[in-house]
Amino acid sequence: MGEAAVVALGLAVGVLGAVPPAALFEQALRGTRSVSVFAGLASIMVSFAMLAVAVFVVRLVSQANVLLFGAAEAGSFLLVWAAEATRAWRDAQHGTS
């Protein structure tokens, strides 16, 4: 597997790993429904499991690409949360729309 494919796969898995808690975060920001603590913790556990299993699978398949995959995965995960944090900060400063 080439390096570009490993990075692309890491980016995709990082974004997919951020979806469960980000969906709940969006619901909480919009106020469409109340989000329970249990749902938040469950989404974080699902996200963690997805990301950890992906790194483990890459380690089993190709040990040489673990660092590259993990860096891309973590970077895209954090990029999603940077966007969510920016959106929440703007809503807090200007009121929700």
Backbone torsions as a table, in degrees:
resi	resn	phi	psi	omega
1	MET	NA	131.9	-178.0
2	GLY	-76.0	163.3	-177.9
3	GLU	-64.4	-37.4	179.5
4	ALA	-64.4	-38.5	178.4
5	ALA	-67.7	-37.6	178.4
6	VAL	-65.2	-43.5	178.9
7	VAL	-64.9	-44.5	179.7
8	ALA	-62.0	-41.7	178.1
9	LEU	-65.6	-40.9	177.2
10	GLY	-63.0	-41.0	177.3
11	LEU	-62.4	-44.4	-178.9
12	ALA	-65.6	-43.5	-179.4
13	VAL	-67.3	-37.3	177.5
14	GLY	-62.5	-41.7	177.9
15	VAL	-67.9	-43.5	178.5
16	LEU	-63.4	-34.5	178.4
17	GLY	-69.3	-24.4	179.6
18	ALA	-85.6	-12.6	-174.6
19	VAL	-64.2	-47.9	-176.1
20	PRO	-57.9	-51.6	178.8
21	PRO	-71.9	-29.3	179.2
22	ALA	-67.5	-35.5	177.8
23	ALA	-63.9	-43.0	177.2
24	LEU	-66.8	-38.0	178.8
25	PHE	-62.6	-41.1	177.5
26	GLU	-64.1	-40.4	177.6
27	GLN	-63.5	-39.2	178.9
28	ALA	-68.2	-38.8	178.5
29	LEU	-65.9	-41.5	-179.1
30	ARG	-75.7	-24.5	-178.1
31	GLY	75.3	22.3	-178.9
32	THR	-70.6	-33.3	174.1
33	ARG	-155.5	154.5	178.9
34	SER	-75.8	140.8	-178.6
35	VAL	-106.8	125.9	-178.0
36	SER	-81.3	159.9	176.9
37	VAL	-64.4	-38.7	179.0
38	PHE	-60.3	-44.0	179.2
39	ALA	-63.0	-39.5	178.1
40	GLY	-64.0	-45.8	178.5
41	LEU	-65.3	-39.9	178.6
42	ALA	-63.4	-41.1	179.9
43	SER	-66.8	-35.5	177.2
44	ILE	-67.7	-39.8	178.1
45	MET	-65.9	-40.1	177.5
46	VAL	-64.1	-43.7	179.0
47	SER	-61.3	-47.7	179.1
48	PHE	-60.3	-43.6	-179.7
49	ALA	-62.9	-42.9	178.8
50	MET	-60.2	-46.7	-177.2
51	LEU	-68.4	-41.7	-178.6
52	ALA	-67.8	-42.2	179.0
53	VAL	-64.6	-38.7	178.8
54	ALA	-61.9	-44.3	178.6
55	VAL	-64.6	-39.9	179.4
56	PHE	-63.2	-41.8	179.3
57	VAL	-65.0	-42.9	178.4
58	VAL	-63.7	-37.7	177.7
59	ARG	-62.9	-39.2	178.5
60	LEU	-69.8	-37.2	-175.8
61	VAL	-80.0	-46.6	-174.9
62	SER	-150.1	95.3	-177.1
63	GLN	-61.8	-28.7	-177.2
64	ALA	-69.1	-21.5	-175.6
65	ASN	-102.4	5.6	-175.8
66	VAL	-63.2	-45.3	-177.5
67	LEU	-64.9	-44.3	179.6
68	LEU	-63.5	-45.8	178.8
69	PHE	-63.5	-47.2	-178.5
70	GLY	-63.7	-38.6	178.2
71	ALA	-65.8	-42.5	178.1
72	ALA	-66.2	-40.8	179.0
73	GLU	-62.5	-50.3	-179.3
74	ALA	-65.1	-39.9	180.0
75	GLY	-62.8	-45.0	-179.7
76	SER	-70.5	-35.5	175.9
77	PHE	-60.5	-47.4	180.0
78	LEU	-68.6	-32.3	177.5
79	LEU	-65.5	-40.3	175.9
80	VAL	-60.7	-44.0	-178.4
81	TRP	-73.4	-26.4	173.2
82	ALA	-66.7	-40.0	176.8
83	ALA	-65.5	-41.9	178.2
84	GLU	-64.6	-40.9	179.7
85	ALA	-66.2	-38.9	177.1
86	THR	-63.4	-42.8	178.2
87	ARG	-63.4	-43.5	179.7
88	ALA	-65.9	-39.1	179.7
89	TRP	-64.6	-42.7	178.1
90	ARG	-63.6	-41.5	176.9
91	ASP	-63.0	-37.5	179.7
92	ALA	-69.3	-32.8	-178.9
93	GLN	-80.4	-33.9	-173.6
94	HIS	-113.4	3.4	-176.3
95	GLY	81.4	154.4	-179.3
96	THR	-79.5	148.9	-178.7
97	SER	-103.5	NA	NA
